[in-house]
Amino acid sequence: MNSMSDLVCRWTRSRAGSRLGLAGLAFALALLGGCAAPNSGANYASGAAGSTPSKSDKSARIRLELAEGYYQRGQPEVALGEVNRALQEDPGYVPAYTMQALIHMSLGQNDQAEASFRKALSLAPDNPDTLHNYGWFLCSLKRYDESFGMFRKALAVQGYRNVVRTDLAYGVCQYRAGDLPGAEKTLHAGFALDPASPAIATNLAMVQYLRHEYSQALFYITRVNAGGSASAQTLWLGVLVARKAGNVPQANSWSQELVQKYPDSTEAIAAQQGHYDDSMLLPH
């Protein structure tokens, strides 16, 4: 799943390609909440709370907003230039260091990314966005224990408003690390806060499928496939879960929908050929 690292932090536009297997699906869906753009409107290090922003503060924020725009349009090098200008305006601007780290991360510049994350945390150790993003970065490097620590610190921040996003990323990283019971517990916590999240529900169904909890998995994947977030991957997971749960009519229904809506997908071809045990399409 190393190829998924190239998509990290483009969660606002990312969708899993039709040729991703289910193991990749969990990671792809995690990207919907895997990384978060830093809050350009909040300077966690410089300036007293409630104080009037200085001219340099305002200029740095504008630069960071420009950087975010360029980054989302797939121009990371241009975005990095704007971030560097923001830091020239305000060297203590924590969101800019976090954005800088995300850009380096997307470019595969891991040493630079880690240096930027560490600088941001040296200025604001309890910044939950930085903790979350650093946790996802460490997870992408398979430094799981360290990543779990970052996620837990983010979740412990009083008043943190993006708990579900971190539960999702944390749960997927536990899945990657092979801790299925931990992943299930974390994803359940996220689901309790946001039952409408298709990413949470799909990853939870996936973990439960791997744990042979087929009835529970069927409940969660049904929620996804009945809504507007169904894809070739979620329908295929639904087929696998329904078959294991003994619900043949539902398995056949999702299989037909898969073939009708995504006829050229790897999953649809596997369904037509009855390759339900194809190791390339099974979660692992």
N, C-alpha and C positions, 0 to 999 in steps of 0.2 A: 504493500500500500504506500510505498514511498512516493509514488506519483501524486498522491493526494496532497503532499506537503506544498506542492507548487500552487495550490489553490487556497492555501490558508489565508484567512482574513478578507477574502472576496465574497463573504457570506451573503451580502445583499443581492448578489446576482448569480451565485453558484447554484447549479443543479447537477445531480449525478448524471453522468452520461449513460446511455443505454447499455454500454458494454461493461459497466462496473459490476462485479459480482457483489453478493450480499455482504461479504466482509468489507468491501469498499463502501457499500451503502451506509453502514453505520458511521464511517468516518466522514463521508460526504455530507450526510445530514447534520453531523456535528458541526460542520462548518457554518451552518445557518446561525449558530451561536458560538462558534469556536473562538473567534476573535472579535474584539470590539474596538471601534474607532475611539480614540481618547476624546474626552469632553473638552473641546476647544474653548468652551466658555468658562472653564474653571481653572484657575491657576492655584495649584495646591501648595506651592512653595513660596512664591513671592507675593507680597501685598497682604496686608491685614484684612481679615474678614470684614466685609461691609465697606471697605475703603474704595475711593474712586480710582478706577484704573488710570494709570499714567499713559502718556502718549506711546511709550515703548510697549506697554502691556497691550494696548489696542492694536498696535501694528503687528505684534507677535501673534495675536489671535487671528487677525486677518490672514497672515501668512499661513497659519496652520489650516484655516478653512480652505485656502487655495490648495494646500498640499493634499488635503483629504479629497478634494474634487479631482485633482489630477490622478491620485492613486486609484480612485474608484473608476476612472476612465482608462485604466491600464497604462498609465505613464509614471511608473515608480521613480525613474531617475529625475524627472522634472519635479515630482512631489518631494523627493529628498532635498533638492535644491531649495525649495520653499521652506522646508522644515529647518534647514541649516540657517536660512535667513531669519526665521522666527527666533532661533536660539541666539543669533547675534543681537537681536533686539532685546531679548530677555533670557539670559543664560540660566535662570532658575525656573523656566517654564516646563513643568513636569509633563503635561500632555504632549508637548513637542518631542520630548525624549521617548515617550511611549510610541508615538507615531513613527519616529525615526527607527525604533526597534522593529516595528511591524514591516516597514519598507525593506530594511536590511534582511529581515526574515524571508520576505517574498522573493528577494533576489538571491537567496541562498548564502547570504553573508552572515553566517551564524555567529562568528566571533564578534563582529560589529553589533549584531542584534543584542547579544547578551550584554555587551558593555553598555548599550543604551538602556536596556532594562535595569541593569544594576545602578546606573546613574539616576534614573527616575526614582527607584526605590530608596536610594541614599537621601534624596531630597524629600520624599514623601513615603515612608515605609508602609503606611496604611491606605495607600491609594488602591481601591478595589479593582479599577480597570487595569492598572498596571499589573497587579497581582494575578488577575485572571489571564491576561495575555501572556505574561511570563510563564504561567502554569501551562498554557497551551503550547508555547514554544518548547518548554522542557519535555512535554509529552511527545512532541514531534521528534525529539531526539532520543526517545525511549529512556529518558531519565525520570522514570515514573515516580519514585519516592519523592524526589524533589518537586515534581509537578503537583503531586497530591498535597504537599505542604503549602504550595502557593494557593491552590484552590481553597483549601480549608481556611487560610488566612483571609482570603477575599470574602468567603461566606461569613466569617466572624466579624466583619466590619459593620458597626452599628449603622442602620439606615441604608444599607446597600440595596439598590433598586433593581439589580439584574441577577437575582439569585437563581432564577430558572436557567438563564444562559450558562451560569457557572455549574449548576447541577448537571446540565447536559454535557458540557465539555469534560467535567470531572468523571461522570459516568462512563463516557466513551473511552477515556484514558484508562479507567479501571478495566474496562473490557479489553483494551489493547494489552494491558499488563497480565491478563488472564484471571483477574479477580472478578468472576461472574457474580458471586453473592454480593460483593461490594457494589458492583455496577448496578445490579438490580435495586439495591437499597437506595442508592443515590438518585437513580432515574425515577423511582417511585416518589421520592421527595419532590422532584421537579414536577412530576405529573400532578401531585396534590396541589401545587401552586398554579399550574397552568394545564388543565386537562385538554385544552384545545390545541396544544402544540403537537404538530405531526412529527417533528423530529424526536421529541421525547417519546411519544407513543411507539414510533417505529423502532427506535433503538431498544426500548423496553421489551417489545415483542421479540426482537432479535435475541436479546439476552435470555428471555424465558424459553425461546425455542431451543437454544443451546443447552439450557438446563432441563429440557424435556418437560417443561410446564406448559403443555400445549393448549389447554383450555384457557389459561390466563393469557397466553400469547395471542390466541384467537380474538379475545376481547379487544386488545389494544390495536391489532392490525386491522380489525374490522372498522374501528373508528377512523383510521386513516383512509382506507380504501372506499369508505362510504362518503368521504368528503371530497373537496376539490384538490387535495394534495396527493392523490393516487398517482403512481408512476409505474413504469415497467418493473422497477425493483420492488416496490411495495406490493404490487399485485403478485409477483413471483413469490415473495416471502409469504404472502397470504395463502397461496396455493400450497406451499410446503407445510405451513402450520395447519391448515385445514385438513390436509391429508393425514397428518400425524394425529390430529384431534378426532379423526374418524368422521369428519363432516364432508362427505364426498360431494353432495350437491353444491356446497359453497366453494369447494376446490374447483369443481367444473365451471362454475359461474365466473370465478376470477380468471381461470385459464382462458375461457372464451373472451372475456373482456381484454385480457392481455394480448391475445392474438389479433383481435379486432382493432384495438387502439394503437398497438406498438408492433405491427407485423414483422418489422425488420430487426427488432431487438433480439439480442442473444437469448433473453429469457423466453420470448415468444417462440423462438425456434426450438428451444429446449422443451417447452411445454408441448409443442406439436409432436416432437419426437419421443416424448415420455421420458426424458433424461432427468428425472427428479433427484437422482443421486450423483449428478455431475459435480465432481469436487471443485471445479472452477466456479460453480454457481452456488455452492453451499457456504453458509457462514462457517468460519473457522478462526 
